[in-house]
């Protein structure tokens, strides 16, 4: 072979390069966000990468252990002087010797990715499982041979009426020093669960612990991990942070990770270790941001989809990759946080994982249900939480249905020619003038539109993220650049000189940065097809729920997650991602899964509530529903092949070009 395939994660950008090409060179040519300030001399260390080896079914490659050149003397010198973590290479020194998958860690990214899962402002009903108690303890006495812990437990019972305190071995090691430093006054963090009210000692501090007690509400997504450091006295969020899930290097979608576990011995354990390390780093970052000691974090709640649920708990997810998609357990899980790799916080901290609803409808969907309470709606409400996998709830006071739909990562900018994760420089908003066919856009990191006279001439435009590609395709449809079948017309057909030939198809030029050394950002026919596949799966799942519920329309739609917060209802409707409804009946719930995690963190009653509700939610299995394919095919049109979307068209005129019907009426085959 004269060249090799190089794939960078988490961006998903790929290309073929001659053997001997440095990874930094490959990254620059592909537009991968890999930092370097020393000119590739191995001095700054900012171009560190983590090469991977093994089978990568998602990418269709097998990576050998010698896919990169051996370590160099420059790397050895850098490792000796400044340290280089095991498995890391310098991108300027490692050269391509074969097909390779390379992870670019967050600290090596010049433009850090934006994890868009901010906390929603909501008052919390406070009944936390872990509380602080200040007690005064009798000093030891030669005539009273009881141990320090026994006297602490007796003081807790006498002063707070809490009986039967159980010790934790890790906490016991801190007990005697804390008692003596506090002059026999001590603050106890005591956990009492909603199912098992046995009080458990999870942390101690000498005297009065003025810093307070905190919990972590963690939304563990397949692409991003978001966590909110929550004050357990009032439910307020003291700090919020997120990171890309480090498992992305094993596969962008869930089935790729299941395949990795199946094809690589020890692969599941490898992914478990990666995500737990990410959570430890996130907890430490949050504590620093809030200015508290990590030991004041006394509890954590985690919500996640079923595959992430199993990988986080250390359970092999192989059964979730094949029918009947059996969970090892669907119930809520409670355990010491340190047993699940979340160390560095309070030594006896407890961790609670919400219950899963079914094989592909997980604890994150349960958290959305806890946050949005569809079981209280008077008329049917559809709740859509879109990530790499879509989870949908449809319900009212009568019943609640749920399903999952395999949308893939296209809505997040992956599998798109110029796609990237949300980061400064990514196009996130698009508008196209229907008369002139001229686009304007906004990028993350700049509040101005590109046609504004004050738009910075040196503003980097690096790619397009999920919300940007959704708006771009919808705007192209409204401007008559794309027809209902999803075909991009030629310049002569559309009147848009930005419609450029690309092989047998056409592409729309959204931005040409080549004059300034930047990329040309096009929306290609393949990009349209990727969006059509994703949105068809989403719509088909919603229609199956409506069929099972016995309704032909829904009263309102709630968009949850980063998708819901950053995609306009109008553009979602133009694409036909959701059933036809008035745009003002589509609302955003923000990070509903994260909100549900916070509710469960702050309230034992909420945990009991969601555990009861999931037993009443009926799962509709899209994989075996006969009508799924029918709904999927009809939904491939923009917005739909058979549903006229009359409510949408009443407010938004949609032109009806037919670029696959040339003069004479004979139909050309639509390119795939």
N, C-alpha and C positions, 0 to 999 in steps of 0.2 A: 504494500500500500504506500502511495506517495503522500497521502494526507490522512488525517484522523478527525473524528467528530469530537468536538469539545462542547460540553453542556454546562452552563453555569446555573446554579440555584442560589437563592430562591427566585431569581428573575425569570428562569426558564429559557434565556437566550442561548442560541446554539449556532454553530458554524463549523465548517471544515477548514483545517489549517495544515500547512506543510509540517512534516515531522521536524522537530527541533525548534518550533515556534515557542517563545516564552509565553506563559499563561497571561502575563500582564499585557503583552501585545495583542493576544487573542481577545482579551477583555475589552481593550480600547477599541479594537476594530468592530466589535459587536455592540459597543455602547453599554457595556456592563459597568455598573457603578463600583469600580475597584480603585481605592485611593492609592496615591503614590506622590511623594514630593521630592524624592532624591534622584529622579531621573533613571530609576531602575538599577541603581548601584548597590542595593541591598543594605542601605544605611538606615533609612527611616523605619522600615518594618511595617509600614502601613498597608502594604499589599498582601498581607497574610491571607492564605486560603486554606481550606480543608479538603483535600482530594479524597474521593471515595472509591471503594473497590467492591466488586461483586456484581450480581445481576440486577439490572434496573429495567423491569418489564415496562414501566411507564414510558421510558425513553427508547426501548428496544435495543439496548446495548448491554454488553458484558464488559466490565472494566477489570483489566488485569492489574496485578499488584505493581507491575513495572510500567504502567501507562505513562508515568512521568520519569524524567531523567533523575538519576540519583542526586542526593543532597550535595550541595557544593561547599567549598571552603568558606565562601562568603556567608552562607547560612549557618555553618558551624561557628564562625566568628560572632555572628549576630546572636545566636543561641547562647554562646558563652558570655557575651557582654550584657545582653538585655533579656535573655530568656525567650524560648520559642516552645509553645505548648506541644505536647506529643501529637503527632498527626498533622501538624501545621507545616506549610511550606511558604516560602516567599514567592509571590507570583512572578517577580522579575527574574528569579533564578530557576524555577521549575519549568522544564521544557517538555513539550508534547512528544510522546513516543508511541501513543496509541489512543484509542477511544477513551475518553475520560469524563467523569462527572465531578464538578468542582463546586463546593459550597463557599460562598462569600459571606463570612460572618458579619454581624451588624457593625462591629468596631472597624471593619475594613471598608465600609461603605461611606463614600464621600458625602452622599446625600442619604441620610438615614431614612429608612422607611417609616411611614406614618401609620401607626396602628390606630384605626379610627373606631375605637370602642369607648368613648367617653361615658362617664357615669351620668345617668339621668337624675335630675333633681326630683326627689320624692321623699316625703316624710315617712319614717319607719316606725312601725309599732314595736316598741322595745321590750323584748323578753329573751335576752341572749342566754345561751346555754352556759356561757362562762362569765362569771362575775368576780369582782374583787371584794375581799372582806379584810378589814383591819381588826386584829385581835391582840389582846394583852395576855401573855402566857405566864403562868407561874414558873418561877425559877426552880431548877432541880434541887432536891432536898435529899440529904443522906437517909432520912427516915421515910422517904417516899420514892421507891425505886423505879417508878415509871419512866419510860423514855421520852425524849423531847417530842417526838411525833405524837405520842399518846396524849401528852399535855396540850399540844396544839389542837388535836381533835376535840379534847374535852372543852377547851376554851371556845372553839367554834360552836360547839353545841350549846354551851351556856350563854354565849353572847349573841348568837345569831340563830339559834334553834335549828341548826343543821347537824343531823346525826349521821354517824357511820362513815366518816371521811375515809377514803381509801388512798394509800400512798402510791406514788410512782417512784421507782427506784432512782431514776435520773434526778428527780426533784429532791428526794431524801438526801442526796449528796450535798445539796445547797442549804438544807434546813438549819443545821447547827450553826454554820457561820452567819447566816442571816439573823437568827435569833440573837446571837451575841452582839452583832454589830448594831442591831436595832434596840438594844437594851430591853429585850424580851417583849418588844412590840413588833409585830410582823404583819405584812400584807400577804394574803393568800389569794391565788387565782384558783377558783373552784369550778369545775365543770359538772353540770347535771343535765343529762340528755332528756329528750322528750319521751323516749321509750324506756330508758333505764335511768331513773332519777338518782342512782347511786352517786354521791358526791365524790369527785376525783380531784386530787390535788395536782395541778398542772404547772404551777410556778410559785415561787416565794421571793419576797424582797424585804430587806430590813426596814423597820419603821413604816412610815406612810409612803406608799408608792404614788407620788404625785403625777407621774407621767400618764397613768391610766392604763387601760387594757384595750387592745386592738385585735381586729380580725381581718383576714384576707378573703375577699370574694373573688374567685378566680373563674374566668370564662376561658376554658381550655379548648380552643378551636383547632381545626386541622391545619389552618394557615397561620392564624395569629393567636397569641395568648394575651389576654388582658386581665389585669388585677386591680382591685380597688382596696386600699388600706382604709378600713372603716373603724371609727371610734365606737366601741361597744357601749358607751354611756348614752349616746344620742343618735347613733346611726349615720353621722356625717362622714363624708369621704375626706380623709386627710391628705391622701395622695393617690394618684392613679398613674399607671404605666403599662406598657405593653411591649411585646417583642414578637418577632416572627418565630413560629414554632420550629425549633431546630430539627424536627423530624422531616421538614420539607426536603432535605437532601436525600431522603429515602424514597420520596415520591410525593407529588403535589396533591394527588387525590387519595381518598381513603383506601380504595381497592389496590392502588399501587403499593401502599404500605402493607396491606394484607399479603399481597404477592411477594413483597420483599421478605416478610416473615416466613412465608412458605418456601421460598427458593434459597434462602441463606440461613444455614444453621446458626442459631444464636441471634438472628436478626431481630426478633421481638424484644429480647433482652437489651439489645443495642439501642432500639428505639425508646424503650422504657427509660434507660439511663440518660438518654439525650433530653427527653422532656422533663425529667425530674431535675436535671442540672439546670435547665432553663428556669424552672420554678424557683429553685434556690436563689439564682441570680436575681430574679424579679423581686423576690421578697427582700433581699438585701438592698436593692435599688430603692424600693418603696420606703424602707425604714430610713435610708439616708435622706431621701427627698423630704420626708415628714419631720426629720430631725429627732427621731426616737431611737431607742435601743431595740435591736431585733428581738431581744428577749421579752419585750412588751407585747409581741404578737402571740396571742394565746390560743387562737383558733383559726381554722380555715374552712371554707366551703368551696367545693369544686363542682362545676357543671361542664359537661362535655358530651360529644356524640358517642355512640356505642363503641366504635373502633378506638377512639382516644380513651374512652373509659377503660377498656380492657388493657390497652398499652400502658396507661398511667398506673393501673393497679398491678401490673406485672402479669397479666393473663394473656396467653397466646390468642390473637384475634382470628385464627384460621377459620373457626366455625362461622364467623360473621361474613366470610367471603363466599359462602355457598348455602343454598337452600337447605334447611328452612331458617337460616340466619339466627341460630340459637345463641342467646346470651348465656354466659356462665352464671350470671345473676342479674335480675332486673331490679332487685330491691335496693334501697338506700344502703350505703356502706359507711360505717363509722369506725375509725381506727386512730391510733396515735400517729400524728403527722410524721414523726421520724421514721416510722415503719414504711412510709410511702416516699421516703427520700427527701422530705421537706424538713431538713435540719437547719440549725442556725437560728431558730426562733425559740420560744419558750420550750424548755426541755420536755414537758409533758403535754404540749399542745395537742389538741384533738383536731381531726380532719373529718368532715362530713361530705359525702358525695350524694347528690340527689338521685332518686330512683330513675331508671330508664323506663320509657313507655313500651318499647318493643325493639326488635332486632335492628332496625335502622332509624328508630326515633328515640333519641337518647335523653340523657339528663338535661341537656341544654334545651330541648323542647319542653321538658317538664318545667324548667325554670321560666321559659317564656309563658307557659300556661299559668304559673304562679304569679307572674308579673301582670299579665293582661286579663286574666280571669274570664275566659270565654264562656264558662259555665254560668255566668251571671248575666249574659247578654239577652235582651228581649227578642232580638231578631238575629238571624245567622250572621256571624262575623268570621271573615277569613283572615287568619294570621299567617304571614309568610316570613320565615326567617331564612335568608339566603346566605350561604357561605359556599364552600366548595361542594357541599351537599345541602339541598334545600329541605327544610322541614316545615310542614304545613299543618295548621290546626283549623278546623271548622266547627263552630258550635254555638249553642245558645243554652237557655235554661233546660231544654229537654235532654240534650246529649252533646258530647264532644267527640269528633273524629280526628284522626291524625294520619299522616303518611309522610314518607320521605321521597325525594325525587332526585335522581343523579344529574344535577346540572353541570358538574365539573367546574374547573377554575376559570372559565372564560369571563364570568362576571367580575372577576378580580384582576383582570388584565393579562392572565396567563393564556397561552395558546393564541395570542393575538400578535400579528407581525411586529408591531411597534409597542406591544403591551409591556407593562411593568407594574410592579406593586405601587401602592400610593407612596410617593416620596416627592420632595421638592423638585420641581421641574416637570412633573407629570401633568399632562392635560387632564383636567377633571370636569370642565364644563365646556360645552360646544353649542354654538348657534350658527345656522346657515341661512342666509338671506334667500328666500324662495324665488326672488326675482333675478338677482345677480349670481346666485349659487356660490357666493363668497362666504367663507367661514370666518368666525372669530371665536376665540377660546380664552379660558382662564387656566392657569397652571397653579399647582400647589406651591405655596410660598409667595404668591403675588396676588393682591386683591384686584388688580386692574385687568380689564379685558384686553386682548391683543391688539384691538383696533384703537385703543385709547392713545391719544398723543403722548401721554406720559408713560406708556408701557416701556419698561427699560429695554434699550437696544441690546444690552448684554444679558438679558434674562435667559438662562438656559432652559431649553425645551427638550427634554430627554426622551419622552415617550408618552404613552397614554394609559391611564389606569382604568379600572373597571367602570366607574361612573362616567368617565369620558367616552369610552367606546360605546356604552349604552346610549348616551345622548347623541353621539356622532351618527350612529346608525338610524336612530329615530329622526334626527334632523334631516338626514339624507332622504328618508322616506317622505317626510313632510315637504321637502323641497323638490320632489320628483326626480331625484338622482338615483334612487333605488325603487324598483317596482314592488308590487305586492308579493311576488315570488322570491324577492330577495336579490334579484339580479341588478348589478350596477350597469347603467347605460353608458354608451359611448358619448364622446363630447358632442357629436352631431345630434344625438338623440335627446340629450339632456340640456343642451345649451350651456354646459359647464366645461370650460377649457381645462378645468382641474381633473376631469375624468381622463385618465391616461391609460393607454393600452398596456396590458401586462400579460403577455402570452395570448391565450385564447379568450381572456377575460379583461376586465378593466378594474382600475383602482382609483380612488378619489384622494387627491393630494390635500391633506389637511394643513400641513406646515412644511415648508422647505427651509431647513436650517443649514443646508450644505455650504452656502456662501460664507457662513460664519464658522464653519467647521463642525456644525452640529448635524444631527440626522435628518433625513427626509421622513416625515411621518405620513404614511398612507393608510387608508382604510381599504383593504383588499377584499376580493371576492371570498377568499378563504376566511377572513375575519368575519364577514357577514354570515357565512355558513356556521362558524363556531358559535356566534351569538344565537342564530336560529336554533341550533341543536340544544343549547342551554335553555333558552326561553320556552321551547316546545316541551321539554321535560318538565319545566316548572308549571306551565299552563295545564299540561295533561294531568299532573298530580292534583291540581286544584279542581279540575273537572271531575276527576274520579271521586273526590270527596263530595262534591255537589251531587253527583249521581247517587252516591250512597246515602246522602242526607235527604234526597228527594226534592231538591230545589234547582231551579234553572238560573237563578241569580242570587247574589248576596247583597246585603244592605250596605256593608262597608268592608273595606280591606285595610288591614294594619300591616305595614312593612316594618320588620324588625331587623336589628343588626346594623352593621356598617352600610349594608346595601340600602336599608330603609332610610337611613339618615342622610345619605348623599345622592340618591337618585330621585329625580322629580317624579311625582305620580304621573304627570302628563306623558313623559317619555316612556315610562314603564307600560302605559296603556297603548301608546302608539306602536310599540313593539309587540303588544299582545302577550306580555309576560304574565299578566294577571287578568281575570275575567272582567268583562266590560262593566264599568260602574262610573258614576260621575266623578271627575277628578277631585272634587272637594270632599268626596267620601273616602278618599285614600289618605291615611294619616301615617305618620312615622312614630314608632315607639322607641327609637334609639336602640341602645344595646339592651334589649329586653331580657336576654339570657343573663347578662351581668346584673341587671336589676333584680331578677329572680334570685340570683345567688346572694345578693345583699339582703333581700328579704328573709331568706332562710338563715343567713348568718345572724341576723338581729332577732329572730323570733323562733322559739321552739314550737309554738302553735302553728306557724307557717310550715314547718317541716312535717308535722302530723297532717296538716291539710293537704299538702301535695302528695304525700304518700297514699292518702285515701283517694285523691282525685285520679292518679294515674291508673288505679285499678278500674276506674269507670270509663276511661278513654278507650275507644275502640280503634284499633290499628287497621287501616286499609293497606293491603300489601300490593304496591304498584307492580311488582315484578310478575305477579301471576294474574293480574286483572286483565281479562280479554280486551276491554275497551281502551287500555292504555295506548296501544299502538294506533288505534283509530284517532284518539284525541291528539296524540303526538303528531301524526301526519297532518291533520287539519290545522294544527297550531304552527306549522312551519311557515305559513304565510304571514305577512306583516299587514295588519295585526292578526288575521285569521282567515282561513279559507271559506268557512261556512257561516260563522257568526258574523253578522254585519257590523258589530260594535256600534250600534246606532246611538247609544248614549255618548260615546266618544265623538263620533262624527257630527253630532249636533253642535259641538263646541270647537272642533278642529277639522277643517276640510282636509281630506287626504286625496291628492291627485292619483290618477289611475293609469300611469303609463304601463306599457307591456313590452319590455325590451326584448322578450323572447318570441315576439310575434312580428316578424318583418312583413313588409308589403307583400300582398298575395295571400296572407292569412296562414301560410304553412308554419307550423310550430317547430322552432329549433329546440334541440335538447338543451335544457338548462345545465350549465356547467356544475359539477359537484364541487 
